[in-house]
């Protein structure tokens, strides 16, 4: 549960930084560095944060399209000396540039007037605040998910982005996937029938992804800016585990919901046109990794979705995830009375629809989907592969193209805000054990 200390610390940080009031953090002016990018101008990009995700997906995804779209990474900001040095070497090798401008913090980065846009790949709880800094410094931004894991931060960045004219893409990259676009079109066409249940699973056995003992041993307080890391969280003594393994510890991350759930719940919002669940209940525990972590390694959440202004039947979403065994893998199954849509195989199937035997027993008509592959719906795109992470590459391209066109990207700030609402409801349900709803007037989580 969020303690008064955590809540007050967040509010103090945001108010002192001027995020809600419209002022600028730490001396930056929202008009200081803005410039109009011409259709043929080189767009110079800065990285905010360098770690595994930047190295394996974000930077390669950007580089897939950089030459064609005349964009280049020229700068890197990171509060940890080790990451800055590693990032500088990697970016020089990747971009072919002889020099990368180095910044110890974002104030130094935004003082560089050559930087037009930024890719933000920092800790979960920092995304919203770093995004606010970016748009108020006049930069377009690609912000990794989750957008925010507290409603205070979510409301602050929504206001900051909507008050700006900046292009902001949130890193829920399914919104740029050919198969997900085909699924959205199919469901919204009405051909799938009424969705009555969605089953989402994310079972991964990756202790090495979140547990980083070698990195923890290298993390020294004198080499990093711990105060800047904490931002609006309580000012606690330096802890290298919380710095490097933040996914394991609240209030820096909620773990599974922050990392995995928001991807799939964002897809639910996209396909259904609904912007939040009506209610959430959840439970979980630490059943495998008793390693000092605070966040659960196993959890289940059940969401009720439907028209918020009526008592329509709606549909249920069941989300399960475990980190101790990967059986079942990662799946998204949508069910109607007519059949099933499987987004892991990209197949639409009639095998679970209302067949002749069941129909005759109930006096209903046979109601079965035609079996087909989503690849048939969008010809040619299913074979496109621009690297190890084609979804991120496609999503990055969409952002880069929108910087040129000034059109809204596939995952705009409203989409990010909506997944943040579902995330905050889930966190509250897990931490309290209560059924959680939402007050739309106040934009606040309510625990029954």
N, C-alpha and C positions, 0 to 999 in steps of 0.2 A: 504494500500500500504506500502511496506517496505521502511522506511525512511533511508536517508544516515547515521543517527546516529546508527540505528540498524545494518545496513550492515557493517559499519566500526567497530562497537563493535565486531561483529562476527569474522571479518577478523583478527582483532588485537588479539583476544583470541586464535584463531587457530594458527596464526603465532608465538605468544609468547610461546605457548605450544609445538611448534615444530611438530604439527600433519602432516602438509603438507610436511615440509622439511624432515621428517623422524626421527626427534629427539623425546625425550620422555618428557612428561609433568611432571613438578615438581619433577625432580630428578630420575624418574624411568628409568631403562634401559630395552630395549626389550629382552635382553639376561639374565637378572638377575635371573629370576625365572622360566624360561622354563624347563620342564622336560619331558622325554618321558614316557608316561603311558603304562605300560605293559598290556597284555590282562587280567590278573587277579588282577592287582593292584586296591586298593581302590581309587576311584576318590572322592576327597573332594571338595565340592562346597560352594561358598559364595553367599549370597543374597546381591544385590545392590539395596537398597530401600525396605521398607516394608509398604504396605498399603492394601487396600481392594482387589486388584487384586492378590497380593501375597498370601494373606490369603485364599481367596476363590477358586482360580484356580491353580496358578503356583506351590505353595508348595504342595497342595494335588496331583496335576498331577505328580509332581516329585516323591512323596512318593509312588505312585501306583507302581512304577517300581524300586525304589531305592535298595531294598534288592536283587531282582533278578539280577540286573546289577552291584551290589556291589558299590553303590554310596551313599554319605551321605552329608547332609548340616551341615557344622561345623562353619560357620561364618556369620555375618551380618554387613553391612555398611549402616548407615543412618545419615544424617547431623542433624536430629531433635531428640533430647533427648527422647521425648515422643514415637516416632516410634521405636527407638532402644530398649527401655524398653519393649514396647508391643511385638515387634518382638522376643525378647529374650525369653519371657515367652511362646509365641506361639510355637516357634521352639523347646524349651525344651520339651513341652508337645507332640508335633507332632512327633519329632524324637526319643524321649526317651533318649536323651543325657543329661548328668548331667551338661554340660557346653556348651555354644555357645560363640565363640570368638567375641567380640564386637569392632567395628571400628567406629570412629567419621567421617571418610571420606575414600575415596578410596585409598589414599596413605597409610594409616594405614592398610587397607585390603590387599593390594598387598605386603606389607612388611611381611605378613604372608606367609611363604614359603610352608605351608601345603595346601594352597588353589590352586587347579588345574584349576577350571573353575568357572564361575559366571553366575547367572541369574540376568539380569538387568531389573528392574521394577520401573523406575523413571518417572519424568514428560516427556511429549511428546518431548519437545525441547532438553532434555538432553540425549536421547537415543543414538544418533550418537556419541556424545562426550564421553559418558561413555563407549560405545563400542570400541572406539579408545583406550582409556586408558587400557581396558581389553586386547586387542590383543597385544598392545605394551608392556604390562607387562607379556606377554607369556601365557595368559589364553584363553581357549575356552570360548565361550559366547552364551547364549540364550538372545536375545535382543527383548524386547517388541516392537510392532509396535506403531506408524509409525517409520520407520528407521530414517527419517529426514524430517523436514518440511521447510528447505531452501536448495537451491542447493549447497551453500558453504559447509554446513555440510554433505550433501549427497556425494559430491565428495571426501571430506576428509576421510570419513569412508570407502568408496569403495576402495580407494587407500590403506588405512591402512590394511584392511582385506586381499585384494588380494596380498599385499606384505608380509603377514604373512603366516604361515602354520596352522592357527588356524581354528577350526570348529565353525562356527557362524550360528546360526539358528535365523531367524527373526520370530516374533510372529504372522504371518498370518496363523493361525492354520487350515484354510480350506484345505490347501495343504496336510494335513495328514488325512483328513476325507474320509472314505470309499465311501460315496456317491459322493463326489467331484472327487475322482479318477475315479469312474465309469462314471461320466459325461464327464470328460476329454477324456477318452478312446472312448466313444460313439461319441462325436463331432469330434475328430480327425480321427475316422475311416471313416468319410464321410457319414455314415448312416443317420445322422441328416439332411443333406443338408446344404446349405450355410446359415450361420447366417446373418440375415438382421436387426435385432433389439434386443436389450437387455434392459429390464426394471428392475431397481434395486430400492428397497424401503427400508428405515430403519426408521420406525415411532415408537418412544418409548415415553412413558409418565413417565419419571423418574426424577422428580425434585430433589429427594433425592440423586441421584447418583453423580451429579455435584455440587449441592449446599450443603455445609457442615457447617452451621452456628455454630453448637456445636464445631466442630473441629477448626474453625476459632478463636473462643473465647479462646481456649486452646493454640493457637500458639503464643508464645512470642519470641521476637527477641533474648533475652539472652539464649534461649534454642535451637536455631538453627543457622546454619552458612549461613546467607543470601547471602553473597558474593559467596559462593560456589554454592548456589542454582542458582543464576543468570548466572553463567558460562560466556558465550560469549554474553549474552544479555545486554542492557544498564544498567549501575549501578544506579538504582533508589532506593529511600528510602524503607525500609522494609514495606511490605504490606501483612498481614496474609491471605487476600483473594487470592492474586496472588500465595501465597505459597501453600495453601490448595485447592483452586478452580481454579487452573491454566487453566483448560479446557475452562474457560469462557473468557480468556484474551489473545489476541495477544500482544507480540510475543512469548508467552510460548506455545500456542496451537492455532490452527484454529478452535477448537471445533469439529463440526460434521465431516468435512473432515478428520481431524487427527484421530478421534476416530472410526468412523464407515465406512466412504467411502472407506478407503484403503483396508479393508477386501474384499469388493466386487469387486473393480476395479482390485485388484491383481488376483482374479479369472478370470476376463476377459483376462488379459495378459496370464495367464496359459493356458486357453482353446484355445485361438486364436493363440498363439505363437508370438503375437505382443508385443513389449516392451514399447510402449507409444502411447497415442492418437496423431492424427494429429493436432487436435485443440480442444479447450474447451471454452464454454461460460457458464456463471453462474450468478445467482441472488439469493438474499435472504434478510432476515431482522429479526429484533427482534419484533415479533408479539404477543408473549405471556408473556415472562419472562423479564419484564422491571425492573430488579433488579440490575442494574449497570454493567451488563456484556457488553463486547465488541463484542463477537462472536455471530453470528446469531443463532436463535433457529429454523429457517425454511429456507430451501434452495433447489434449483434445479440446477443441472449441466447437460449440454448436451455435450457429447463427440463424435467426429468423429474419427473412427478407420479405418485403411486400410493399404495397402502396401505403405510404405513411399517413395518408388522409382518409383511409377507409379500413374496413375490417376484412379485406379480401384474404383469400386463403394463402397467397404468396407461395413461398418455397423455403426449404431448409438447406443449409450448407453445413456439412460436417467436415471439419478439418482435423487431421491427425498427423503427428510428426514425432519421430524418435531419432535419437542420435546414437543409440547403442546397438542397432541392428538395421540393416538397409533393406530387408525383405519387403517387397511391395513397391520399393522405389518411389519415384516422383510421378504422380498421376493426377489428372483432372478429368473426372467423369461427370457429364451432364445427362440427366435422365428426364424423359417425358413419358407420357402414356404410350407414345408411338415408338420409342426406341432409346438408343444411347449414342452420345457423342463422346468419343475417346480422344483427348488431345495429346495423348502420348503416342498413339498409333496413327492419329489423324484419320480415323475411320468413323463413319456413321453406320450404325448397325440396327437392324430390326429385331435382333434375337431376343430382346427383353421387352418388346412391345406387346400390345394386346392382340394375341393370335386368335385363330378361329375357335379353338376349344374353349378358351377363356371367354371369348365374346359370346358364344352361344349359351354359356352357363349364366351370363349376366344380362342377356338380352341386348347387348351392345353390338355395334358394328366392328368388324375387324379394322384395326388401326395400326398399320405397320409402316415404318419408314422404308424407303428404298436404300439398299446398301450401296455406299459409295465412299470414295476417298476424297478428303478435302483438297488434295492436289488437283483434282479434276475441276475444282471451282475457280482456281486461279492458275491458269495455264502458264507453265514456264518458270514460275517463281520458286517452286519447291526444290528445284535443283541448284539454286544459287547458294554458293558457299564461299564466303570471303574470309575464312580463317577458322580458328578453333572455336570462336564464339560468334556465330553468324547473327544471332539475335542482337547482341550488343553492337556489332558492327552496323547493322541496319538501323538501329535506334540512334547511334551516333551520327550516321549519315543524315537522318531526318532532322536532327538538331542543326547540323551544319548547313543543310539546305535552307532551313527556316531562318537562320541568321542572315542569309542572302535575301530571302523573299520577304522576311518580317511577318510571315504567317505563323499561326500558333502550331507548336509541335504536337506529335501524337500523344504524349503524356504531359499535359500542361499542368500548371500549379494547382488547378481545381481538382484534377484527377489525383494529384499527390495529396492534397488536403483531404479528399474523401477517403483515401486508403489510410491516412493518419487517424481519421475519426474511428474507423473500424479497428485500427491497431490500438488506440487508446482505450476503446471499449473492452477489447480483449485483455489488455494488461490489467485493467481494473477488475475484470472478472476473475482472472487467474490469481491476483493478489488478495482479493477480498473473499472469494468463494461465493459471491452473490450474483444474482441475475442483474445484468447491466443494461440500461436503456440510455437514451440521449435526449437532451433538451435542445430543440432546434432554435428556440428564441435566444437562449443564452449561449448556445454552442458549447455545452458542457456535458460531461459524462455523469449519469445518474445511477447510483447503486441502490437497488430495492432493499 
